[in-house]
């Protein structure tokens, strides 16, 4: 006598034959664990025992996260966040969720197996319609995050084949590096923006100019050995990064100029620069300093990233291209050349005319 398996009971699954004359055979009906709705699937079995065995297998698949047409989009997103990108940090998860919410709102997927070439076309149409002012690189970023997620789905065999992605990027920086005189103007303008703690912010700006660290890394830089970004003293001081954008643990040397800034304090514990704000707040404050100094780096006031670009120019001129690329830690040297070497033509012109700054 055929009977329900435990998985079938949990899903309230029944096996019925709508009509004795129905040539197709038995049908399984159950309550979807995600939507709560009743669903059904043709089992293509004419014998009752075979139908119950097929229904039992189907129930196990559904409970493991597989929908009748493949894994549901919601379950896939949950697994992707927990297994693939959750360990990368909150920023990576939030970046993915931006794309995820866009999909759910403008081009929803019932099942991950529905992510085919036609659906990618729908995604592109929805992006053009709902993000009309977005740049080419913003669109490329959305597509790259989506491709990474679907590629993981293929590796896990939730998706048979990766759809075709045609990702175009605009290879030009959004702004340029600040010049040495502009950087000095920003240092001079700090007190106009930060009257009470101007000394700390001037030291922070000088720290970025000579270390090349991202503003988030600079704020976290610590004397404590167990910190994510810490100073390690030895025969030659280094910075040890346990967490960074490329997801790698890495040790990088410290320039003598940066070491002078880092050690310009009697404190050898806790955060090196002693400023307790979020990276987003720090970027906004540095932007206000750039505005107060009147430093325009291409349609916007100078920010911390423009100071990081200035580090590239300074370090390359003094210590060479290889050292500059090592300290900037880009995975691709083309990134450094395209987005950081923003004043090569101007420097060449200065040399030709004998007016190098």
VEXTORGU-745045 format. One record per residue (C-alpha): residue number from 1; x negated, y negated, z negated; residue in three letters. Coordinates in nm, 2 decimals. Example, Ala and Ser with C-alpha at 12.3 -4.5 7.8 and 13.67 -1.06 7.14 Angstrom:
BEGIN
(rec 1; (-1.23; 0.45; -0.78); "Ala");
(rec 2; (-1.37; 0.11; -0.71); "Ser");
***
This chain:
BEGIN
(rec 1; (0.00; 0.00; 0.00); "Unk");
(rec 2; (-0.15; -0.33; 0.11); "Unk");
(rec 3; (-0.17; -0.61; -0.16); "Unk");
(rec 4; (-0.32; -0.95; -0.21); "Unk");
(rec 5; (-0.68; -1.01; -0.30); "Unk");
(rec 6; (-0.76; -1.25; -0.59); "Unk");
(rec 7; (-0.86; -1.52; -0.33); "Unk");
(rec 8; (-0.53; -1.47; -0.16); "Unk");
(rec 9; (-0.34; -1.52; -0.48); "Unk");
(rec 10; (-0.53; -1.83; -0.57); "Unk");
(rec 11; (-0.44; -1.98; -0.23); "Unk");
(rec 12; (-0.08; -1.85; -0.26); "Unk");
(rec 13; (-0.14; -1.67; 0.07); "Unk");
(rec 14; (0.12; -1.44; 0.22); "Unk");
(rec 15; (0.11; -1.22; 0.52); "Unk");
(rec 16; (0.43; -1.20; 0.72); "Unk");
(rec 17; (0.55; -1.09; 1.06); "Unk");
(rec 18; (0.78; -1.35; 1.19); "Unk");
(rec 19; (0.96; -1.11; 1.42); "Unk");
(rec 20; (0.94; -0.73; 1.46); "Unk");
(rec 21; (0.93; -0.80; 1.83); "Unk");
(rec 22; (0.65; -1.05; 1.81); "Unk");
(rec 23; (0.37; -0.90; 2.02); "Unk");
(rec 24; (0.10; -1.12; 1.86); "Unk");
(rec 25; (0.13; -0.96; 1.52); "Unk");
(rec 26; (0.10; -1.08; 1.16); "Unk");
(rec 27; (0.06; -1.44; 1.04); "Unk");
(rec 28; (-0.12; -1.56; 0.72); "Unk");
(rec 29; (0.03; -1.86; 0.53); "Unk");
(rec 30; (-0.14; -2.04; 0.25); "Unk");
(rec 31; (-0.18; -2.36; 0.05); "Unk");
(rec 32; (-0.47; -2.57; 0.17); "Unk");
(rec 33; (-0.70; -2.64; -0.13); "Unk");
(rec 34; (-0.80; -2.99; 0.00); "Unk");
(rec 35; (-0.47; -3.13; 0.14); "Unk");
(rec 36; (-0.23; -2.92; -0.07); "Unk");
(rec 37; (-0.02; -2.85; 0.24); "Unk");
(rec 38; (0.10; -2.51; 0.36); "Unk");
(rec 39; (-0.09; -2.39; 0.66); "Unk");
(rec 40; (-0.08; -2.08; 0.87); "Unk");
(rec 41; (-0.30; -1.88; 1.11); "Unk");
(rec 42; (-0.22; -1.60; 1.35); "Unk");
(rec 43; (-0.42; -1.29; 1.25); "Unk");
(rec 44; (-0.38; -1.10; 1.57); "Unk");
(rec 45; (-0.33; -0.78; 1.38); "Unk");
(rec 46; (-0.03; -0.55; 1.45); "Unk");
(rec 47; (-0.09; -0.31; 1.16); "Unk");
(rec 48; (-0.01; -0.43; 0.81); "Unk");
(rec 49; (-0.32; -0.29; 0.64); "Unk");
(rec 50; (-0.55; -0.45; 0.90); "Unk");
(rec 51; (-0.36; -0.78; 0.86); "Unk");
(rec 52; (-0.42; -0.78; 0.48); "Unk");
(rec 53; (-0.78; -0.71; 0.53); "Unk");
(rec 54; (-0.81; -1.00; 0.78); "Unk");
(rec 55; (-0.62; -1.23; 0.55); "Unk");
(rec 56; (-0.85; -1.14; 0.26); "Unk");
(rec 57; (-1.15; -1.23; 0.47); "Unk");
(rec 58; (-0.98; -1.55; 0.57); "Unk");
(rec 59; (-0.91; -1.64; 0.21); "Unk");
(rec 60; (-1.27; -1.59; 0.11); "Unk");
(rec 61; (-1.38; -1.82; 0.40); "Unk");
(rec 62; (-1.14; -2.09; 0.30); "Unk");
(rec 63; (-1.25; -2.08; -0.07); "Unk");
(rec 64; (-1.62; -2.10; 0.04); "Unk");
(rec 65; (-1.53; -2.43; 0.22); "Unk");
(rec 66; (-1.45; -2.31; 0.57); "Unk");
(rec 67; (-1.13; -2.43; 0.73); "Unk");
(rec 68; (-0.93; -2.24; 0.98); "Unk");
(rec 69; (-1.11; -2.44; 1.25); "Unk");
(rec 70; (-1.44; -2.47; 1.06); "Unk");
(rec 71; (-1.55; -2.66; 0.75); "Unk");
(rec 72; (-1.33; -2.96; 0.67); "Unk");
(rec 73; (-1.49; -3.31; 0.70); "Unk");
(rec 74; (-1.44; -3.39; 0.33); "Unk");
(rec 75; (-1.60; -3.07; 0.21); "Unk");
(rec 76; (-1.89; -3.11; 0.45); "Unk");
(rec 77; (-1.95; -3.47; 0.33); "Unk");
(rec 78; (-1.95; -3.35; -0.03); "Unk");
(rec 79; (-2.20; -3.07; 0.04); "Unk");
(rec 80; (-2.42; -3.30; 0.25); "Unk");
(rec 81; (-2.45; -3.55; -0.03); "Unk");
(rec 82; (-2.52; -3.30; -0.29); "Unk");
(rec 83; (-2.76; -3.07; -0.10); "Unk");
(rec 84; (-2.93; -3.29; 0.16); "Unk");
(rec 85; (-2.95; -3.66; 0.06); "Unk");
(rec 86; (-2.85; -3.67; -0.31); "Unk");
(rec 87; (-3.21; -3.61; -0.41); "Unk");
(rec 88; (-3.33; -3.90; -0.20); "Unk");
(rec 89; (-3.18; -4.16; -0.43); "Unk");
(rec 90; (-2.87; -4.39; -0.46); "Unk");
(rec 91; (-2.97; -4.61; -0.17); "Unk");
(rec 92; (-2.98; -4.32; 0.08); "Unk");
(rec 93; (-2.64; -4.19; -0.05); "Unk");
(rec 94; (-2.49; -4.54; -0.02); "Unk");
(rec 95; (-2.62; -4.58; 0.34); "Unk");
(rec 96; (-2.47; -4.25; 0.44); "Unk");
(rec 97; (-2.14; -4.33; 0.27); "Unk");
(rec 98; (-2.12; -4.65; 0.48); "Unk");
(rec 99; (-2.11; -4.43; 0.79); "Unk");
(rec 100; (-1.88; -4.17; 0.63); "Unk");
(rec 101; (-1.62; -4.43; 0.53); "Unk");
(rec 102; (-1.63; -4.58; 0.88); "Unk");
(rec 103; (-1.56; -4.24; 1.03); "Unk");
(rec 104; (-1.27; -4.17; 0.79); "Unk");
(rec 105; (-1.11; -4.51; 0.86); "Unk");
(rec 106; (-1.16; -4.55; 1.23); "Unk");
(rec 107; (-1.22; -4.21; 1.39); "Unk");
(rec 108; (-1.13; -3.94; 1.14); "Unk");
(rec 109; (-1.24; -3.57; 1.18); "Unk");
(rec 110; (-1.03; -3.29; 1.04); "Unk");
(rec 111; (-1.31; -3.04; 1.08); "Unk");
(rec 112; (-1.68; -3.07; 1.12); "Unk");
(rec 113; (-1.65; -2.84; 1.43); "Unk");
(rec 114; (-1.46; -3.12; 1.60); "Unk");
(rec 115; (-1.78; -3.33; 1.61); "Unk");
(rec 116; (-1.84; -3.29; 1.98); "Unk");
(rec 117; (-1.95; -3.52; 2.27); "Unk");
(rec 118; (-1.59; -3.65; 2.31); "Unk");
(rec 119; (-1.57; -3.74; 1.95); "Unk");
(rec 120; (-1.90; -3.93; 1.97); "Unk");
(rec 121; (-1.75; -4.13; 2.25); "Unk");
(rec 122; (-1.46; -4.21; 2.02); "Unk");
(rec 123; (-1.70; -4.31; 1.75); "Unk");
(rec 124; (-1.88; -4.55; 1.98); "Unk");
(rec 125; (-1.55; -4.70; 2.10); "Unk");
(rec 126; (-1.44; -4.75; 1.74); "Unk");
(rec 127; (-1.77; -4.91; 1.65); "Unk");
(rec 128; (-1.75; -5.16; 1.94); "Unk");
(rec 129; (-1.40; -5.24; 1.85); "Unk");
(rec 130; (-1.44; -5.28; 1.47); "Unk");
(rec 131; (-1.80; -5.41; 1.45); "Unk");
(rec 132; (-1.80; -5.65; 1.75); "Unk");
(rec 133; (-2.07; -5.88; 1.61); "Unk");
(rec 134; (-2.31; -5.60; 1.50); "Unk");
(rec 135; (-2.66; -5.59; 1.65); "Unk");
(rec 136; (-2.79; -5.31; 1.87); "Unk");
(rec 137; (-3.01; -5.19; 1.58); "Unk");
(rec 138; (-2.72; -5.18; 1.34); "Unk");
(rec 139; (-2.54; -4.95; 1.59); "Unk");
(rec 140; (-2.85; -4.74; 1.62); "Unk");
(rec 141; (-2.87; -4.71; 1.25); "Unk");
(rec 142; (-2.52; -4.58; 1.22); "Unk");
(rec 143; (-2.58; -4.33; 1.50); "Unk");
(rec 144; (-2.91; -4.21; 1.34); "Unk");
(rec 145; (-2.74; -4.15; 1.01); "Unk");
(rec 146; (-2.46; -3.96; 1.18); "Unk");
(rec 147; (-2.70; -3.76; 1.38); "Unk");
(rec 148; (-2.90; -3.66; 1.07); "Unk");
(rec 149; (-2.58; -3.54; 0.91); "Unk");
(rec 150; (-2.47; -3.34; 1.21); "Unk");
(rec 151; (-2.81; -3.19; 1.26); "Unk");
(rec 152; (-2.80; -3.06; 0.90); "Unk");
(rec 153; (-2.46; -2.91; 0.98); "Unk");
(rec 154; (-2.61; -2.73; 1.28); "Unk");
(rec 155; (-2.89; -2.59; 1.06); "Unk");
(rec 156; (-2.63; -2.47; 0.81); "Unk");
(rec 157; (-2.43; -2.32; 1.10); "Unk");
(rec 158; (-2.13; -2.53; 1.01); "Unk");
(rec 159; (-2.15; -2.68; 1.36); "Unk");
(rec 160; (-2.25; -2.47; 1.67); "Unk");
(rec 161; (-2.43; -2.74; 1.87); "Unk");
(rec 162; (-2.55; -3.10; 1.80); "Unk");
(rec 163; (-2.36; -3.35; 2.02); "Unk");
(rec 164; (-2.56; -3.58; 2.25); "Unk");
(rec 165; (-2.68; -3.90; 2.10); "Unk");
(rec 166; (-2.81; -4.19; 2.31); "Unk");
(rec 167; (-2.96; -4.42; 2.05); "Unk");
(rec 168; (-3.10; -4.75; 2.18); "Unk");
(rec 169; (-3.30; -4.99; 1.96); "Unk");
(rec 170; (-3.41; -5.34; 2.02); "Unk");
(rec 171; (-3.78; -5.33; 1.95); "Unk");
(rec 172; (-3.83; -5.68; 1.81); "Unk");
(rec 173; (-3.86; -5.82; 1.46); "Unk");
(rec 174; (-3.58; -6.03; 1.32); "Unk");
(rec 175; (-3.83; -6.28; 1.18); "Unk");
(rec 176; (-4.21; -6.35; 1.17); "Unk");
(rec 177; (-4.48; -6.35; 0.91); "Unk");
(rec 178; (-4.53; -6.66; 0.71); "Unk");
(rec 179; (-4.86; -6.84; 0.78); "Unk");
(rec 180; (-5.12; -6.91; 0.50); "Unk");
(rec 181; (-5.01; -7.27; 0.48); "Unk");
(rec 182; (-4.64; -7.18; 0.47); "Unk");
(rec 183; (-4.71; -6.92; 0.19); "Unk");
(rec 184; (-4.89; -7.20; -0.01); "Unk");
(rec 185; (-4.58; -7.42; 0.04); "Unk");
(rec 186; (-4.36; -7.14; -0.10); "Unk");
(rec 187; (-4.59; -7.11; -0.41); "Unk");
(rec 188; (-4.56; -7.49; -0.45); "Unk");
(rec 189; (-4.18; -7.47; -0.43); "Unk");
(rec 190; (-4.13; -7.20; -0.69); "Unk");
(rec 191; (-4.07; -7.44; -0.98); "Unk");
(rec 192; (-3.79; -7.61; -0.79); "Unk");
(rec 193; (-3.60; -7.28; -0.79); "Unk");
(rec 194; (-3.73; -7.11; -1.11); "Unk");
(rec 195; (-3.79; -7.39; -1.36); "Unk");
(rec 196; (-3.81; -7.16; -1.66); "Unk");
(rec 197; (-4.01; -6.86; -1.53); "Unk");
(rec 198; (-4.19; -7.01; -1.23); "Unk");
(rec 199; (-4.52; -6.87; -1.34); "Unk");
(rec 200; (-4.39; -6.51; -1.32); "Unk");
(rec 201; (-4.24; -6.57; -0.97); "Unk");
(rec 202; (-4.56; -6.73; -0.84); "Unk");
(rec 203; (-4.75; -6.42; -0.96); "Unk");
(rec 204; (-4.49; -6.19; -0.80); "Unk");
(rec 205; (-4.52; -6.37; -0.46); "Unk");
(rec 206; (-4.90; -6.35; -0.48); "Unk");
(rec 207; (-4.87; -5.98; -0.58); "Unk");
(rec 208; (-4.68; -5.90; -0.26); "Unk");
(rec 209; (-4.90; -6.11; -0.04); "Unk");
(rec 210; (-5.21; -5.91; -0.15); "Unk");
(rec 211; (-5.06; -5.56; -0.21); "Unk");
(rec 212; (-4.81; -5.54; 0.08); "Unk");
(rec 213; (-4.57; -5.35; -0.14); "Unk");
(rec 214; (-4.20; -5.37; -0.07); "Unk");
(rec 215; (-4.02; -5.60; -0.31); "Unk");
(rec 216; (-3.84; -5.31; -0.48); "Unk");
(rec 217; (-4.17; -5.13; -0.53); "Unk");
(rec 218; (-4.33; -5.45; -0.66); "Unk");
(rec 219; (-4.06; -5.49; -0.92); "Unk");
(rec 220; (-4.11; -5.13; -1.04); "Unk");
(rec 221; (-4.49; -5.14; -1.04); "Unk");
(rec 222; (-4.58; -5.03; -1.39); "Unk");
(rec 223; (-4.88; -4.96; -1.61); "Unk");
(rec 224; (-4.70; -4.65; -1.74); "Unk");
(rec 225; (-4.84; -4.33; -1.59); "Unk");
(rec 226; (-4.49; -4.16; -1.56); "Unk");
(rec 227; (-4.33; -4.45; -1.37); "Unk");
(rec 228; (-4.22; -4.40; -1.01); "Unk");
(rec 229; (-4.46; -4.67; -0.89); "Unk");
(rec 230; (-4.76; -4.71; -1.12); "Unk");
(rec 231; (-5.12; -4.84; -1.14); "Unk");
(rec 232; (-5.38; -4.58; -1.19); "Unk");
(rec 233; (-5.72; -4.70; -1.32); "Unk");
(rec 234; (-6.03; -4.51; -1.23); "Unk");
(rec 235; (-6.35; -4.55; -1.05); "Unk");
(rec 236; (-6.14; -4.75; -0.80); "Unk");
(rec 237; (-5.79; -4.86; -0.90); "Unk");
(rec 238; (-5.50; -4.72; -0.69); "Unk");
(rec 239; (-5.12; -4.74; -0.68); "Unk");
(rec 240; (-4.94; -4.41; -0.71); "Unk");
(rec 241; (-4.59; -4.40; -0.55); "Unk");
(rec 242; (-4.37; -4.10; -0.66); "Unk");
(rec 243; (-4.07; -4.25; -0.48); "Unk");
(rec 244; (-4.07; -4.46; -0.16); "Unk");
(rec 245; (-3.89; -4.51; 0.16); "Unk");
(rec 246; (-4.06; -4.21; 0.35); "Unk");
(rec 247; (-3.97; -3.97; 0.06); "Unk");
(rec 248; (-4.34; -3.89; 0.01); "Unk");
(rec 249; (-4.56; -3.90; -0.30); "Unk");
(rec 250; (-4.86; -4.11; -0.20); "Unk");
(rec 251; (-5.17; -4.28; -0.35); "Unk");
(rec 252; (-5.29; -4.60; -0.19); "Unk");
(rec 253; (-5.59; -4.82; -0.27); "Unk");
(rec 254; (-5.56; -5.17; -0.42); "Unk");
(rec 255; (-5.74; -5.46; -0.25); "Unk");
(rec 256; (-5.98; -5.66; -0.48); "Unk");
(rec 257; (-5.75; -5.97; -0.43); "Unk");
(rec 258; (-5.45; -5.77; -0.54); "Unk");
(rec 259; (-5.64; -5.63; -0.84); "Unk");
(rec 260; (-5.71; -5.99; -0.96); "Unk");
(rec 261; (-5.34; -6.07; -0.95); "Unk");
(rec 262; (-5.24; -5.74; -1.12); "Unk");
(rec 263; (-5.49; -5.78; -1.40); "Unk");
(rec 264; (-5.40; -6.15; -1.46); "Unk");
(rec 265; (-5.22; -6.06; -1.78); "Unk");
(rec 266; (-5.32; -5.93; -2.12); "Unk");
(rec 267; (-5.04; -5.67; -2.12); "Unk");
(rec 268; (-5.13; -5.32; -2.00); "Unk");
(rec 269; (-4.80; -5.15; -2.06); "Unk");
(rec 270; (-4.46; -5.16; -1.89); "Unk");
(rec 271; (-4.39; -5.34; -1.57); "Unk");
(rec 272; (-4.68; -5.53; -1.42); "Unk");
(rec 273; (-4.49; -5.84; -1.31); "Unk");
(rec 274; (-4.23; -5.85; -1.60); "Unk");
(rec 275; (-3.94; -5.96; -1.39); "Unk");
(rec 276; (-3.62; -5.76; -1.46); "Unk");
(rec 277; (-3.39; -5.82; -1.16); "Unk");
(rec 278; (-3.25; -5.60; -0.89); "Unk");
(rec 279; (-3.43; -5.60; -0.55); "Unk");
(rec 280; (-3.13; -5.76; -0.39); "Unk");
(rec 281; (-3.14; -6.05; -0.64); "Unk");
(rec 282; (-3.52; -6.08; -0.59); "Unk");
(rec 283; (-3.47; -6.11; -0.21); "Unk");
(rec 284; (-3.21; -6.38; -0.26); "Unk");
(rec 285; (-3.43; -6.58; -0.50); "Unk");
(rec 286; (-3.73; -6.56; -0.26); "Unk");
(rec 287; (-3.50; -6.67; 0.02); "Unk");
(rec 288; (-3.41; -6.98; -0.19); "Unk");
(rec 289; (-3.78; -7.04; -0.25); "Unk");
(rec 290; (-3.84; -7.02; 0.13); "Unk");
(rec 291; (-3.56; -7.27; 0.18); "Unk");
(rec 292; (-3.69; -7.51; -0.08); "Unk");
(rec 293; (-4.03; -7.49; 0.10); "Unk");
(rec 294; (-3.87; -7.55; 0.43); "Unk");
(rec 295; (-4.03; -7.23; 0.58); "Unk");
(rec 296; (-3.82; -7.11; 0.88); "Unk");
(rec 297; (-3.94; -6.77; 1.01); "Unk");
(rec 298; (-3.70; -6.74; 1.31); "Unk");
(rec 299; (-3.35; -6.88; 1.24); "Unk");
(rec 300; (-3.36; -6.80; 0.87); "Unk");
(rec 301; (-3.55; -6.91; 0.56); "Unk");
(rec 302; (-3.86; -6.70; 0.47); "Unk");
(rec 303; (-3.79; -6.40; 0.25); "Unk");
(rec 304; (-4.00; -6.13; 0.07); "Unk");
(rec 305; (-4.02; -5.92; 0.39); "Unk");
(rec 306; (-4.18; -6.21; 0.57); "Unk");
(rec 307; (-4.44; -6.22; 0.30); "Unk");
(rec 308; (-4.50; -5.84; 0.35); "Unk");
(rec 309; (-4.55; -5.92; 0.72); "Unk");
(rec 310; (-4.80; -6.19; 0.61); "Unk");
(rec 311; (-4.99; -5.93; 0.41); "Unk");
(rec 312; (-5.04; -5.73; 0.74); "Unk");
(rec 313; (-5.19; -6.03; 0.91); "Unk");
(rec 314; (-5.42; -6.11; 0.62); "Unk");
(rec 315; (-5.53; -5.75; 0.56); "Unk");
(rec 316; (-5.58; -5.68; 0.92); "Unk");
(rec 317; (-5.80; -5.99; 0.96); "Unk");
(rec 318; (-6.01; -5.92; 0.66); "Unk");
(rec 319; (-6.02; -5.54; 0.62); "Unk");
(rec 320; (-5.92; -5.41; 0.97); "Unk");
(rec 321; (-5.62; -5.25; 1.14); "Unk");
(rec 322; (-5.66; -4.90; 0.98); "Unk");
(rec 323; (-5.66; -5.03; 0.62); "Unk");
(rec 324; (-5.36; -5.26; 0.70); "Unk");
(rec 325; (-5.16; -4.96; 0.84); "Unk");
(rec 326; (-5.26; -4.74; 0.54); "Unk");
(rec 327; (-5.14; -4.99; 0.29); "Unk");
(rec 328; (-4.81; -5.06; 0.47); "Unk");
(rec 329; (-4.75; -4.68; 0.48); "Unk");
(rec 330; (-4.54; -4.67; 0.80); "Unk");
(rec 331; (-4.49; -4.33; 0.95); "Unk");
(rec 332; (-4.55; -4.46; 1.30); "Unk");
(rec 333; (-4.82; -4.71; 1.38); "Unk");
(rec 334; (-4.60; -4.85; 1.65); "Unk");
(rec 335; (-4.37; -4.98; 1.38); "Unk");
(rec 336; (-4.66; -5.18; 1.23); "Unk");
(rec 337; (-4.75; -5.33; 1.57); "Unk");
(rec 338; (-4.40; -5.41; 1.68); "Unk");
(rec 339; (-4.24; -5.54; 1.36); "Unk");
(rec 340; (-4.54; -5.67; 1.16); "Unk");
(rec 341; (-4.80; -5.80; 1.40); "Unk");
(rec 342; (-4.58; -6.10; 1.49); "Unk");
(rec 343; (-4.85; -6.37; 1.53); "Unk");
(rec 344; (-5.11; -6.20; 1.75); "Unk");
(rec 345; (-5.05; -6.44; 2.04); "Unk");
(rec 346; (-5.07; -6.74; 1.81); "Unk");
(rec 347; (-5.40; -6.62; 1.66); "Unk");
(rec 348; (-5.55; -6.56; 2.00); "Unk");
(rec 349; (-5.45; -6.92; 2.10); "Unk");
(rec 350; (-5.61; -7.06; 1.79); "Unk");
(rec 351; (-5.93; -6.88; 1.87); "Unk");
(rec 352; (-5.92; -7.01; 2.23); "Unk");
(rec 353; (-5.86; -7.37; 2.13); "Unk");
(rec 354; (-6.08; -7.36; 1.82); "Unk");
(rec 355; (-5.80; -7.45; 1.58); "Unk");
(rec 356; (-5.76; -7.13; 1.38); "Unk");
(rec 357; (-5.58; -7.19; 1.06); "Unk");
***
